[in-house]
Amino acid sequence: MAAPTEPESEFRMPLRPGGWTVDDVLALPEDHTAGQRVELMDGTLLVSPAPNSAHQRLLQKLQFALAPGLPEATELLPGVNVRFGENRLLVPDFVVLTCPAVDTVSYLASDVLMAAEIESPSTRVEDRIVKRALYAEGRVPFYLLVDPSPSPASATLFALGDGMSMRMLIEPERDFAATLRAGITCARALLTDGV
């Protein structure tokens, strides 16, 4: 009888005693990170499962709702890498970029006009607290936070305030569609008037 063979070993993230860098994360083999969202906060990897189909449907609705009203010289892209220095990399559900048609593996935070996150049970605290602070620190002008749990979904729009904080610009109690329209109006005003 033949000896049983060892099952193929699973990919394991290599240890990085000094912490991970953005370049380390971007060099990870795609076939080993498929089905996962890999982000980096201060040298520490955050790995979460890929979004489920309900999340993706809501993402698609948001994209279709926002795309027609985007300011000139902007582009909406889902799930791109956004670099905040060498030790932070976030993958928002979508971004509105100020550098349309640029092909790259990652964008700088300074290229982002608006970042959006759709909450899930596993990311709620990160999305509401940590990422909001990181987008503010990265000087991203607008942050759209979508809570899919009420029916219909609710959205809160934050705008970069004084210093490195985000202030609530539009509260979640407002009509969801109105919040999205207001976000685009604010983004357009920022680009055209420098508000």
N, C-alpha and C positions, 0 to 999 in steps of 0.2 A: 504494500500500500504506500502510495506517495505521501510524503509529508505535506501538511497544509502549508500553503504559501502565505506569506505576510500580506495583509491587505495594503494597498497603496497608502502611504502615509498622507495625512492631511497637511495642507500648507499651514505653517505656523509663522506668525509674525516674528521676525528676528528681534532679539533684544537690542535696545539702544540705550546703553548706560547713561549717555549724556543727553538723552531725549531725542525725539524724532524732529526732523526738519521737513519743511514743505517739499524739498527736493526728494527726500527719502520716501515720502508718501506718494508723490507723483511717479516714482520709479517702481512702485509695487506692481507685480504682474497683474494685468487685468483679469486673466482667467482665475486668479486666486481671490479677487475682491468682487467678482460678479455677484449680484444679488445682495450687496451690502453697500452702505453709504459710509465711506471712510473720511473722517474729518480730523483735524488736528487743533488742539487748544493748548498753547504754551508747552509744546513738545510732547503732549500726551495724546495718544490715539483715542478717538471716539468712534466706535464701530456700531452701526445700527442696521437693522434689516431694511431691505429695499421697501419702499412704500407699497401698500396693498392697492387693489383695484379701485376701491371707493376713494381713496386719497388721490389716485391718478385721474379719476373722472372729475373730481373737484378741481384739480390742477388744470385740466383741459378747459373746463368752463371758465376759470379765471383768465386763462390765456386768451380765449376767444372774446371775453368781455373787455379785456384791457387793450388788446392789440389795435383795434381801430382808432382808439383815442391817443395813442402814444405820440409824444412830441417828435418833431422832425429830428433827424440825426440821433435817434435812439433805436435800440433793438431789445426785444424781450426774448430771453432764452431760459429754458428750464434746466435745472440740475447741473450748473457749471461750477467749476472750482473757482473760489474767490480767495485770493492770497492777501493775508494781513501780516506782512513781514515774513520772516523766515521760520517762525514757529507756530503760525496759525493759518489754517486752511478750512474754510467753511464751504458747504455745498447747499446753498439755499434751494428751496423748491423752484423758485424762478427769480431772475433778476431783470431789471431794466438797465441796459448798459448805455453809456454815452459814447461808445466806440463801435458803431455798427460794422458788421462784416469783417471783423478782425478774427482770424483763425488762430487759436492758441489753446494750450492745454489748461491754462489758468489765467484769470483776469486779476488785475490789481483792485483792491477795495476802492481806490480813487476812480476807477472806471464805472462804478456802480452808482446809479441814481436812486434805485429802489431795490431792496431785497425783500423777498416774501417767504414766509414759512407757514405751512399748514400743520397745525399741531396734530400729534398723535399721542396715545397714552405713554409711549416710551420716550417722547421728546418734549413733553409739555413744559417741564421746568426749564430745560435748556432753552427752548424757544421763547418763553416768557421773560426769563431773567438773564441768563448767560448770553445768549445770542443778541438780545436787545442791547446789552452793554457793549458787546464786541463790535456790533455795527456802529454804535455811537462812537466808540473809541477809534474805529477805522474811518470816521467822518462820512459814513454813508448817509445821504440826506433824508431818505425815507425808509421806513420799515413797516411792511404790511404783515400783520399777524392774523391768521385765519383760524377760527375755532370751528371745526366741522360738527361738533357734538350737538349743538342745538339744531333744531330743524325749523326754518332754514339755517344755514351756517351764518356765523357772525364774523365780522372783520373789525380790527382796530388798526388805525393808521397812526404811526408815530413819526414825528419830524425831529430832526437834529436840533437840539436847543443850544443854549450857551454852554460853553465848556464841552464836556464829553458825556452828555446825557441825551436821552430821547424823551421828548414830551409828547403826551397823547394829543394828537391833533383831531382825531375823529373817534368818538367813543363807540363801543360795540353795540350800544342800544339802537343806533341809527340803522336805517335800511341798508342792507348789504350792498345792493347795487349803487346806492348813493355814496357809500364809503369808497367804492372802487372809482366812481366818477370823480369824486373829490380828490382822490389820490393822484389821478392823472392830471387834473386841473392844477394841483400844487406842483407836480413835477414839471409841467409845461411852464408855469410861472417862474419856477426856479431857473430853468434853462433860458427863457427869453428875457426875464427882467433881472435875473441875478438876485432874487429875493432870498 
